[in-house]
Amino acid sequence: MAKTFLLGMEAKLYYTAASETPATLDPASMTEVSNVKDLSLTMEAGEADITTRGNSGWRATAPTLRECTCEFQMQFKPSDAAFNAIRTAFVTAGEIALAPLTDAHATVGAFGPVGNFTITNFSVNQPLEEAITVDVTAKLSAFGLLYEKTE
C-alpha cells in the first residue's frame, strides 16, 4: 500500500565533502546526518514584474533566480563526524555537500535538492535543563540537482 503522507521522522539529511562538480553528487554515496532534530527547507525564487498594459489591469510576475536554505537543529556532539564537518564548514567559511531529502535516498518518491552549501549560522543553545543544541543555517552555494527517486 502506498503512503498517503510522510512524517518528518522519515526524512533524511545526507552530507559529504563539497564537490567541484555538484551535478555528479549522488545521495546514495553520501552519509546520513542522524543527529538532526527539526529541519526546514525553503526553496523560493525572486520575482520580476512583467506587467504590460495588455494584461487587463492585472500585475504579471515571472520567477527569476532561485535560492535554497536549509535550517536545522542538531545536538552539540563533538564526537559526531557530521557535526564536526558542518562546524568546520562554518569556521573555515568552506562548503559542504548536503542533500535534505523527504525520505531515505533509496525510497521511491524521495525528493530534495543536492548541492554544495555554505553554513551561515551555527548558533549554540545552552538551556539549563536540556541538551546543548546548535541551530544551523545552510545556504545553497552550488546547485547540483533536484533529486527524485522514481524507481
GROMACS elastic network, one bead per residue, 0.5 to 0.9 nm:
[ bonds ]
;  ai    aj funct       b0    kb
    1     4     6  0.89659   500
    3     6     6  0.70677   500
    6     9     6  0.84526   500
    6    10     6  0.68795   500
    6    11     6  0.81025   500
    6   102     6  0.77241   500
    6   103     6  0.80428   500
    7    10     6  0.55104   500
    7    11     6  0.72286   500
    7   102     6  0.86952   500
    7   103     6  0.89474   500
    8    11     6  0.53511   500
    8    12     6  0.86845   500
    8    38     6  0.79190   500
    8    39     6  0.83428   500
    8   102     6  0.76998   500
    8   103     6  0.86402   500
    9    12     6  0.80392   500
    9    37     6  0.86472   500
    9    38     6  0.88206   500
    9   103     6  0.88092   500
   10   102     6  0.70971   500
   10   103     6  0.54239   500
   10   104     6  0.72447   500
   11    39     6  0.89806   500
   11   100     6  0.77464   500
   11   101     6  0.58670   500
   11   104     6  0.65278   500
   11   110     6  0.84893   500
   12    32     6  0.67836   500
   12    33     6  0.73862   500
   12    34     6  0.77800   500
   12    36     6  0.87298   500
   12    99     6  0.80685   500
   12   100     6  0.60822   500
   12   101     6  0.53058   500
   12   102     6  0.63797   500
   12   103     6  0.56122   500
   12   104     6  0.57321   500
   12   105     6  0.78558   500
   13    31     6  0.84096   500
   13    32     6  0.57769   500
   13    33     6  0.54402   500
   13    34     6  0.75375   500
   13    36     6  0.78295   500
   13    39     6  0.87665   500
   13    98     6  0.70118   500
   13    99     6  0.56671   500
   13   101     6  0.60667   500
   13   102     6  0.86292   500
   13   103     6  0.88622   500
   13   104     6  0.86300   500
   14    27     6  0.66161   500
   14    28     6  0.89069   500
   14    30     6  0.56774   500
   14    31     6  0.52143   500
   14    33     6  0.55137   500
   14    34     6  0.86409   500
   14    97     6  0.81605   500
   14    98     6  0.55553   500
   14   100     6  0.63662   500
   14   101     6  0.79280   500
   14   105     6  0.88749   500
   15    18     6  0.86684   500
   15    27     6  0.80489   500
   15    30     6  0.54470   500
   15    31     6  0.53736   500
   15    32     6  0.63999   500
   15    33     6  0.67379   500
   15    82     6  0.73560   500
   15    85     6  0.86815   500
   15    86     6  0.88943   500
   15    96     6  0.70554   500
   15    97     6  0.54233   500
   15    99     6  0.63994   500
   15   100     6  0.87521   500
   16    19     6  0.85167   500
   16    25     6  0.89780   500
   16    29     6  0.83004   500
   16    30     6  0.54169   500
   16    31     6  0.63823   500
   16    82     6  0.86116   500
   16    85     6  0.84332   500
   16    96     6  0.64876   500
   16    97     6  0.52284   500
   16    98     6  0.67778   500
   17    30     6  0.88604   500
   17    85     6  0.82732   500
   17    95     6  0.77328   500
   17    96     6  0.53233   500
   17    97     6  0.55740   500
   17    98     6  0.86890   500
   17   116     6  0.85493   500
   18    21     6  0.87222   500
   18    22     6  0.75525   500
   18    25     6  0.89809   500
   18    94     6  0.85869   500
   18    95     6  0.56168   500
   18    98     6  0.82669   500
   18   115     6  0.78772   500
   18   116     6  0.55193   500
   18   117     6  0.78858   500
   19    22     6  0.51132   500
   19    23     6  0.85668   500
   19    24     6  0.80438   500
   19    25     6  0.72334   500
   19    95     6  0.87139   500
   19    96     6  0.81060   500
   19    97     6  0.68212   500
   19   115     6  0.80002   500
   19   116     6  0.68438   500
   19   142     6  0.89394   500
   20    23     6  0.89556   500
   20   116     6  0.88002   500
   20   142     6  0.88805   500
   21    24     6  0.58422   500
   21    25     6  0.75439   500
   21   142     6  0.87503   500
   21   144     6  0.75433   500
   22    25     6  0.53402   500
   22    97     6  0.78924   500
   22   114     6  0.76842   500
   22   115     6  0.53231   500
   22   116     6  0.64899   500
   22   142     6  0.66517   500
   22   143     6  0.64353   500
   22   145     6  0.76782   500
   23    26     6  0.84073   500
   23   114     6  0.80680   500
   23   115     6  0.72684   500
   23   142     6  0.89401   500
   23   143     6  0.71536   500
   23   145     6  0.56555   500
   24   144     6  0.69919   500
   24   145     6  0.83460   500
   25    28     6  0.88457   500
   25    29     6  0.79191   500
   25    30     6  0.82329   500
   25    97     6  0.80496   500
   25   114     6  0.70342   500
   25   115     6  0.70683   500
   25   144     6  0.67567   500
   25   145     6  0.80661   500
   26    29     6  0.56277   500
   26    30     6  0.67919   500
   26    99     6  0.87434   500
   26   114     6  0.79294   500
   26   147     6  0.86317   500
   27    31     6  0.78949   500
   27    32     6  0.89475   500
   27    98     6  0.84987   500
   27    99     6  0.64681   500
   27   101     6  0.89326   500
   27   105     6  0.60553   500
   27   106     6  0.87653   500
   27   114     6  0.76439   500
   27   147     6  0.83747   500
   28    31     6  0.80962   500
   28   105     6  0.61821   500
   28   106     6  0.72710   500
   30    97     6  0.87017   500
   30    98     6  0.83942   500
   30    99     6  0.83149   500
   31    82     6  0.82540   500
   32    35     6  0.88661   500
   32    82     6  0.81852   500
   33    36     6  0.65287   500
   33    81     6  0.88074   500
   33    82     6  0.58791   500
   33    83     6  0.80822   500
   34    37     6  0.86320   500
   34    74     6  0.89064   500
   34    82     6  0.83631   500
   35    73     6  0.84662   500
   35    74     6  0.54572   500
   35    75     6  0.63594   500
   35    76     6  0.89454   500
   35    77     6  0.84303   500
   35    80     6  0.80261   500
   35    82     6  0.79354   500
   35    83     6  0.76801   500
   36    39     6  0.73058   500
   36    72     6  0.67643   500
   36    73     6  0.58341   500
   36    75     6  0.73069   500
   37    72     6  0.67927   500
   37    73     6  0.53542   500
   37    74     6  0.56926   500
   37    75     6  0.80216   500
   38    71     6  0.82794   500
   38    72     6  0.55524   500
   38    73     6  0.58493   500
   38    74     6  0.81344   500
   39    70     6  0.70642   500
   39    71     6  0.56330   500
   39    73     6  0.67740   500
   39   100     6  0.85221   500
   40    69     6  0.81194   500
   40    70     6  0.57848   500
   40    71     6  0.51395   500
   40    72     6  0.62240   500
   41    68     6  0.72884   500
   41    69     6  0.58826   500
   41    71     6  0.64489   500
   41    72     6  0.86067   500
   41   100     6  0.75787   500
   41   112     6  0.88471   500
   42    67     6  0.80307   500
   42    68     6  0.56279   500
   42    69     6  0.51576   500
   42    70     6  0.63736   500
   42    71     6  0.83575   500
   43    66     6  0.70429   500
   43    67     6  0.57246   500
   43    69     6  0.65674   500
   43    70     6  0.87147   500
   43   113     6  0.89812   500
   44    63     6  0.89499   500
   44    65     6  0.84813   500
   44    66     6  0.55396   500
   44    67     6  0.55760   500
   44    68     6  0.66487   500
   44    69     6  0.88618   500
   45    63     6  0.56473   500
   45    64     6  0.58329   500
   45    65     6  0.54314   500
   45    67     6  0.61389   500
   45    68     6  0.88524   500
   46    62     6  0.84526   500
   46    63     6  0.57214   500
   46    65     6  0.54156   500
   46    66     6  0.62867   500
   46    67     6  0.81551   500
   47    61     6  0.62884   500
   47    62     6  0.57341   500
   47    64     6  0.54381   500
   47    65     6  0.79096   500
   48    60     6  0.85163   500
   48    61     6  0.56396   500
   48    62     6  0.52405   500
   48    63     6  0.62662   500
   48    64     6  0.63392   500
   49    59     6  0.74343   500
   49    60     6  0.60629   500
   49    62     6  0.66177   500
   50    59     6  0.75608   500
   50    60     6  0.52072   500
   50    61     6  0.54286   500
   50    62     6  0.65732   500
   51    54     6  0.82513   500
   51    55     6  0.67792   500
   51    57     6  0.86815   500
   51    58     6  0.73160   500
   51    59     6  0.50734   500
   51    61     6  0.69320   500
   52    55     6  0.56111   500
   52    56     6  0.85300   500
   52    57     6  0.84030   500
   52    58     6  0.85059   500
   52    59     6  0.77995   500
   52    60     6  0.76062   500
   53    56     6  0.68230   500
   53    57     6  0.69401   500
   53    58     6  0.86987   500
   54    57     6  0.76900   500
   54    58     6  0.89491   500
   55    58     6  0.55674   500
   55    59     6  0.72927   500
   55    60     6  0.74806   500
   56    59     6  0.87671   500
   63    66     6  0.78708   500
   67   139     6  0.78877   500
   67   140     6  0.68782   500
   68   113     6  0.82199   500
   68   138     6  0.84971   500
   68   139     6  0.59705   500
   68   140     6  0.54372   500
   68   141     6  0.88147   500
   69   117     6  0.87577   500
   69   137     6  0.69823   500
   69   138     6  0.57840   500
   69   140     6  0.64014   500
   70   100     6  0.76408   500
   70   117     6  0.89308   500
   70   136     6  0.80880   500
   70   137     6  0.58670   500
   70   138     6  0.50821   500
   70   139     6  0.63438   500
   70   140     6  0.82029   500
   71   121     6  0.88871   500
   71   135     6  0.73544   500
   71   136     6  0.55893   500
   71   138     6  0.62387   500
   71   139     6  0.86257   500
   72   134     6  0.83377   500
   72   135     6  0.59691   500
   72   136     6  0.53404   500
   72   137     6  0.66907   500
   72   138     6  0.85124   500
   73   133     6  0.66793   500
   73   134     6  0.55541   500
   73   136     6  0.59909   500
   73   137     6  0.88755   500
   74    77     6  0.83778   500
   74    83     6  0.78642   500
   74   132     6  0.88363   500
   74   133     6  0.55690   500
   74   134     6  0.53793   500
   74   135     6  0.67577   500
   74   136     6  0.77659   500
   75    83     6  0.83045   500
   75   131     6  0.68787   500
   75   132     6  0.60602   500
   75   134     6  0.60590   500
   75   135     6  0.89370   500
   76    80     6  0.86967   500
   76    83     6  0.74279   500
   76   124     6  0.77324   500
   76   125     6  0.88658   500
   76   131     6  0.78313   500
   76   132     6  0.55662   500
   76   134     6  0.59858   500
   77    80     6  0.54810   500
   77    81     6  0.87778   500
   77    83     6  0.65142   500
   77    84     6  0.81650   500
   77   132     6  0.86510   500
   77   133     6  0.85474   500
   78    81     6  0.76833   500
   78    83     6  0.66545   500
   78    84     6  0.62936   500
   79    83     6  0.79381   500
   79    84     6  0.77712   500
   80    83     6  0.52700   500
   80    84     6  0.63510   500
   80    85     6  0.87751   500
   81    84     6  0.51234   500
   81    85     6  0.61595   500
   81    86     6  0.86876   500
   82    85     6  0.50414   500
   82    86     6  0.61959   500
   82    87     6  0.84986   500
   83    86     6  0.52922   500
   83    87     6  0.60874   500
   83    88     6  0.85173   500
   84    88     6  0.58945   500
   84    89     6  0.84648   500
   85    88     6  0.51098   500
   85    89     6  0.61816   500
   85    90     6  0.87287   500
   85    96     6  0.75586   500
   86    89     6  0.51105   500
   86    90     6  0.63979   500
   86    91     6  0.87842   500
   86    95     6  0.87629   500
   86    96     6  0.70442   500
   86   119     6  0.72571   500
   86   122     6  0.87483   500
   86   136     6  0.85666   500
   87    90     6  0.51233   500
   87    91     6  0.61599   500
   87    92     6  0.85585   500
   87   119     6  0.81770   500
   87   122     6  0.72997   500
   88    91     6  0.50722   500
   88    92     6  0.58959   500
   88    93     6  0.80647   500
   88    94     6  0.76234   500
   89    92     6  0.54427   500
   89    93     6  0.56943   500
   89    95     6  0.55403   500
   89    96     6  0.62379   500
   89   117     6  0.89658   500
   89   118     6  0.69180   500
   89   119     6  0.63102   500
   90    93     6  0.51466   500
   90    94     6  0.65330   500
   90    95     6  0.80842   500
   90   118     6  0.71647   500
   90   120     6  0.67168   500
   90   121     6  0.74888   500
   90   122     6  0.69554   500
   91    94     6  0.77109   500
   91   119     6  0.87018   500
   92    95     6  0.86393   500
   93   118     6  0.70464   500
   93   119     6  0.73387   500
   93   120     6  0.83364   500
   94   117     6  0.85576   500
   94   118     6  0.63193   500
   94   119     6  0.78299   500
   95   116     6  0.59966   500
   95   117     6  0.53983   500
   95   119     6  0.73287   500
   95   141     6  0.77585   500
   96   115     6  0.83322   500
   96   116     6  0.54698   500
   96   117     6  0.53997   500
   96   118     6  0.65116   500
   96   119     6  0.80887   500
   97   114     6  0.73138   500
   97   115     6  0.53962   500
   97   117     6  0.58939   500
   97   118     6  0.87319   500
   98   113     6  0.81841   500
   98   114     6  0.59051   500
   98   115     6  0.58919   500
   98   116     6  0.62824   500
   98   117     6  0.65790   500
   98   138     6  0.87807   500
   98   140     6  0.88721   500
   99   112     6  0.66507   500
   99   113     6  0.58949   500
   99   115     6  0.68243   500
   99   116     6  0.89032   500
   99   147     6  0.84616   500
  100   103     6  0.88193   500
  100   111     6  0.82128   500
  100   112     6  0.57260   500
  100   113     6  0.65338   500
  100   114     6  0.72470   500
  101   104     6  0.69778   500
  101   105     6  0.70992   500
  101   110     6  0.60523   500
  101   111     6  0.52022   500
  101   113     6  0.73076   500
  101   114     6  0.86138   500
  101   147     6  0.80947   500
  101   148     6  0.88507   500
  102   105     6  0.85384   500
  102   109     6  0.81097   500
  102   110     6  0.52822   500
  102   111     6  0.54160   500
  102   112     6  0.65652   500
  103   106     6  0.81618   500
  103   107     6  0.64094   500
  103   108     6  0.85339   500
  103   109     6  0.76257   500
  103   111     6  0.71790   500
  104   107     6  0.54297   500
  104   108     6  0.87186   500
  104   110     6  0.64117   500
  105   108     6  0.80482   500
  105   109     6  0.88621   500
  105   110     6  0.59329   500
  105   111     6  0.81249   500
  105   147     6  0.87732   500
  105   148     6  0.85505   500
  105   149     6  0.70407   500
  106   109     6  0.88595   500
  106   110     6  0.74137   500
  106   149     6  0.68957   500
  106   151     6  0.87321   500
  107   110     6  0.56583   500
  107   149     6  0.66117   500
  107   150     6  0.85165   500
  107   151     6  0.82778   500
  108   111     6  0.88678   500
  108   148     6  0.78430   500
  108   150     6  0.53281   500
  108   151     6  0.56863   500
  109   148     6  0.61286   500
  109   149     6  0.51870   500
  109   150     6  0.60267   500
  109   151     6  0.82858   500
  110   147     6  0.75470   500
  110   148     6  0.55232   500
  110   149     6  0.53035   500
  110   150     6  0.81182   500
  111   146     6  0.73281   500
  111   147     6  0.53865   500
  111   149     6  0.67457   500
  112   145     6  0.85609   500
  112   146     6  0.57422   500
  112   147     6  0.53066   500
  112   148     6  0.68199   500
  113   143     6  0.78376   500
  113   144     6  0.74905   500
  113   145     6  0.59701   500
  113   147     6  0.58154   500
  113   148     6  0.88456   500
  114   140     6  0.88551   500
  114   143     6  0.68196   500
  114   144     6  0.53646   500
  114   145     6  0.53639   500
  114   146     6  0.61574   500
  114   147     6  0.65930   500
  115   140     6  0.67723   500
  115   141     6  0.75693   500
  115   142     6  0.57235   500
  115   145     6  0.67630   500
  115   146     6  0.88361   500
  116   139     6  0.84573   500
  116   140     6  0.59787   500
  116   141     6  0.55439   500
  116   143     6  0.65563   500
  116   144     6  0.73304   500
  117   138     6  0.57254   500
  117   139     6  0.51721   500
  117   142     6  0.68431   500
  117   143     6  0.85876   500
  118   137     6  0.83902   500
  118   138     6  0.54729   500
  118   139     6  0.53900   500
  118   140     6  0.64764   500
  118   141     6  0.61515   500
  119   122     6  0.71911   500
  119   136     6  0.70464   500
  119   137     6  0.57609   500
  119   139     6  0.64564   500
  120   136     6  0.76053   500
  120   137     6  0.55628   500
  120   138     6  0.59780   500
  120   139     6  0.69832   500
  121   135     6  0.70592   500
  121   136     6  0.52198   500
  121   138     6  0.72604   500
  122   134     6  0.62144   500
  122   135     6  0.56696   500
  122   137     6  0.68566   500
  123   133     6  0.82926   500
  123   134     6  0.53210   500
  123   135     6  0.50584   500
  123   136     6  0.66780   500
  124   132     6  0.70977   500
  124   133     6  0.58570   500
  124   135     6  0.65277   500
  125   131     6  0.85869   500
  125   132     6  0.56527   500
  125   133     6  0.51881   500
  125   134     6  0.59188   500
  125   135     6  0.75651   500
  126   129     6  0.86820   500
  126   130     6  0.75664   500
  126   131     6  0.72159   500
  126   133     6  0.68414   500
  126   134     6  0.88916   500
  127   130     6  0.54399   500
  127   131     6  0.70762   500
  127   132     6  0.66526   500
  127   133     6  0.85965   500
  128   131     6  0.83548   500
  128   132     6  0.88770   500
  130   133     6  0.85798   500
  140   143     6  0.65934   500
  143   146     6  0.84952   500
  144   147     6  0.89801   500
